[in-house]
Amino acid sequence: MTALPFRALVALTCVASASLSAQVQSKFPPDSFTNLKVLPKNIDQRTLIATMRGFAMALGVRCNYCHVGEEGAPLQTFNFASDDKRTKRTARVMMDMVHHINAEHLQEVPDRPQPVVEVRCETCHRGLSRPRLIQDVLDDAFAAGGVDSVTRAYRALRDRYYGTGSYDFSERVLNEMARGLQQKQKPDQALALLRLNAEFFPNSAMVYAGMGEALRQQGDTAGALTQFRHALAIDSTLGMARQRVSELTRH
């Protein structure tokens, strides 16, 4: 297999797909490596370890995520060569995928600007072992337990990951989820999500306009007007809120 440059190695997507020895190590790092199926067989020690660290940081995991060994145990007790773990076997597939994206597909982008953009572990994973969008996580929470479950999941994710870039905590996430509930004629649930959003975005005109729409759907004209006017006080150019105020005060 053609040796990959170091730049490509650190861009590969997944954790620890190389193996350090066919047996449990007597020392770490070892003097030689075995069972290398994707990384170059002649890779030097420093480059391999740096690559493994890059994978681990990108996915927010430790060595035992892909390799056979106990969390917290000395690394010389790990069986790095073993292919027993599904995550390690998956890692090889992901490395091959990323190599093809960078070396083939992205090369076909017309008039590719410089410096070129390459896919890296962080491109998808962003510190997560499974690179799911927050919308997917919240949809699962809603299916499992409704709005209360969404609220718990959102707070837990925000407490743990806010500021890391792992998930999108912008206001649009809950706004769009609430809008979907309104379209399904579930204004009570939409309103609960918008009130949650207002805790984190108290100066968002769109949050209050969404609350106004949910209250209007409930038949609460006075409450809806209050929220639409609040939205306009924050952003006087918000056409939807202005239109709703006009409609609700016409009679």
C-alpha positions in Angstrom: 0.0 0.0 0.0 1.3 3.5 -0.9 2.4 5.3 2.2 0.1 8.2 3.2 1.7 11.6 4.1 1.4 12.6 7.7 -1.1 15.4 6.7 -3.4 12.7 5.4 -3.0 10.5 8.4 -4.2 13.1 10.9 -7.2 13.9 8.7 -8.5 10.3 8.7 -11.8 9.8 10.4 -11.9 7.4 13.4 -10.0 6.2 16.4 -7.0 4.0 16.6 -7.1 1.8 13.5 -3.4 0.9 13.7 -2.1 -2.0 15.8 1.0 -1.9 17.9 1.7 -5.6 18.5 0.3 -9.0 17.9 0.4 -9.8 21.6 -0.1 -7.9 24.8 2.8 -5.5 25.0 5.7 -5.9 27.3 6.3 -2.1 26.9 4.7 0.9 25.5 5.3 2.2 23.0 6.7 -0.9 21.3 9.7 -1.0 19.0 7.8 -2.4 16.1 4.2 -2.5 14.9 2.1 -5.4 13.5 -1.3 -5.8 11.9 -1.2 -2.5 10.1 -3.8 -2.7 7.4 -4.5 1.0 6.5 -1.7 3.0 7.9 1.7 2.5 6.3 3.6 -0.5 7.5 6.8 1.5 7.8 5.1 4.4 9.8 7.4 5.7 12.5 6.6 5.6 16.2 6.1 9.3 16.7 3.8 9.7 13.7 1.6 6.7 14.7 1.2 7.9 18.3 0.4 11.4 17.2 -2.1 10.1 14.7 -3.8 8.0 17.5 -4.0 11.0 19.8 -5.5 13.0 17.0 -8.2 10.4 16.5 -8.9 10.2 20.2 -9.3 13.9 20.6 -11.5 14.2 17.6 -13.9 11.6 18.8 -13.7 12.4 22.5 -12.6 8.9 23.4 -9.7 6.9 24.9 -7.7 4.0 23.6 -10.1 1.3 24.9 -12.8 2.6 22.6 -11.2 0.7 19.7 -8.5 -1.4 21.4 -8.7 -4.3 23.8 -7.8 -3.1 27.2 -9.2 -1.8 30.5 -9.9 1.9 31.0 -7.2 3.4 33.2 -4.9 0.3 32.9 -1.3 0.7 31.8 -1.0 0.8 28.0 1.5 -2.0 27.9 -1.4 -4.3 29.1 -3.5 -3.5 26.0 -3.7 -5.9 23.0 -3.5 -3.3 20.3 -3.2 -5.8 17.5 -6.5 -7.5 18.3 -9.4 -6.8 15.8 -12.0 -8.1 18.2 -13.7 -4.7 18.7 -16.3 -3.6 16.1 -15.2 0.0 16.5 -11.7 -0.8 15.4 -12.9 -2.6 12.3 -15.3 0.3 11.6 -12.4 2.7 12.0 -10.5 1.1 9.1 -13.6 1.6 6.8 -13.9 5.2 7.9 -10.2 5.9 7.3 -10.5 4.4 3.8 -13.6 6.6 3.1 -11.9 9.8 4.2 -8.8 9.0 2.2 -10.9 8.6 -0.9 -12.8 11.8 -0.2 -9.6 13.8 0.1 -7.6 12.1 -2.6 -10.3 11.6 -5.2 -13.7 13.3 -4.8 -12.4 16.7 -3.5 -9.8 16.7 -6.3 -12.7 16.9 -8.7 -14.1 20.2 -7.3 -13.9 22.7 -10.1 -11.8 25.8 -9.5 -11.0 24.6 -6.0 -9.9 27.6 -3.9 -6.7 27.7 -1.9 -5.9 26.7 0.7 -7.9 23.6 0.0 -10.4 22.2 2.5 -9.9 18.6 3.5 -12.1 16.2 5.5 -10.7 15.5 9.0 -12.0 13.5 12.0 -13.3 16.8 13.5 -15.2 17.6 10.3 -18.0 15.2 11.3 -17.2 14.0 14.8 -16.6 17.3 16.6 -15.6 15.5 19.8 -18.4 12.9 19.6 -17.8 9.2 19.0 -21.0 9.1 16.9 -21.4 12.3 14.9 -25.1 12.8 15.3 -26.8 16.2 14.9 -28.6 17.6 18.0 -31.8 17.6 16.0 -31.5 13.8 15.7 -30.9 13.4 19.4 -33.8 15.6 20.3 -36.1 13.8 17.8 -35.3 10.5 19.5 -35.9 12.1 22.9 -39.3 13.4 21.8 -40.3 9.9 20.4 -39.3 8.4 23.7 -41.0 10.8 26.1 -42.4 13.9 24.5 -41.5 17.5 25.3 -40.4 16.7 28.9 -37.8 14.3 27.5 -36.6 16.8 25.0 -36.2 19.4 27.7 -34.1 17.0 29.8 -32.0 16.0 26.9 -31.4 19.5 25.7 -30.4 20.8 29.1 -28.0 17.8 29.7 -26.4 18.3 26.3 -26.0 22.0 26.8 -24.5 21.5 30.3 -22.0 19.0 29.0 -21.1 20.3 25.5 -21.9 24.0 25.3 -18.8 25.9 23.9 -17.2 22.7 22.5 -18.7 22.9 19.0 -20.0 19.3 19.3 -23.6 20.4 18.9 -25.4 23.4 17.4 -26.9 25.3 20.4 -28.2 28.2 18.3 -31.8 29.4 18.8 -32.9 27.9 15.5 -32.8 24.3 16.7 -35.6 24.6 19.1 -37.4 27.2 17.0 -37.6 24.7 14.1 -38.6 21.9 16.3 -41.4 24.0 17.7 -42.5 25.1 14.2 -42.8 21.4 13.2 -45.0 20.8 16.2 -47.2 23.7 15.3 -47.6 22.3 11.8 -48.8 19.1 13.5 -51.4 21.1 15.5 -49.5 20.6 18.8 -49.2 24.2 20.0 -49.0 23.3 23.7 -45.8 21.3 23.1 -44.4 23.9 20.7 -45.0 26.6 23.4 -43.1 24.5 26.0 -40.1 24.3 23.7 -40.2 28.0 22.9 -40.3 28.9 26.6 -37.2 26.7 27.1 -35.5 28.5 24.2 -36.4 31.9 25.7 -34.4 31.0 28.8 -31.2 30.9 26.6 -32.2 33.6 24.1 -34.2 36.2 26.0 -33.5 38.8 23.3 -34.6 36.8 20.3 -37.5 38.3 18.3 -38.0 35.0 16.6 -38.5 33.1 19.8 -41.2 35.4 21.0 -42.8 35.5 17.5 -42.9 31.7 17.7 -44.6 31.9 21.1 -47.1 34.3 19.7 -47.9 32.0 16.9 -48.4 29.0 19.3 -50.7 31.1 21.5 -52.7 32.3 18.5 -53.1 28.6 17.5 -54.4 27.9 21.0 -56.9 30.7 20.6 -55.3 33.0 23.2 -55.5 36.3 21.3 -54.4 38.5 24.2 -51.4 36.3 24.9 -50.4 36.1 21.3 -50.6 39.9 20.9 -48.3 40.3 23.9 -45.7 38.0 22.4 -45.9 39.5 18.9 -45.5 43.0 20.3 -42.6 41.8 22.4 -41.0 40.5 19.3 -41.5 43.8 17.5 -40.0 45.7 20.5 -36.8 43.6 19.9 -36.9 43.8 16.1 -39.3 46.3 14.5 -38.5 44.9 11.0 -40.0 41.4 11.8 -42.8 41.4 9.1 -44.5 38.2 10.3 -45.1 39.7 13.8 -46.3 43.0 12.4 -48.7 41.2 10.2 -50.1 39.1 13.0 -50.6 42.2 15.2 -52.5 43.8 12.4 -54.7 40.7 11.9 -55.4 40.3 15.6 -56.3 43.9 16.2 -58.5 44.3 13.1 -61.7 43.6 14.9 
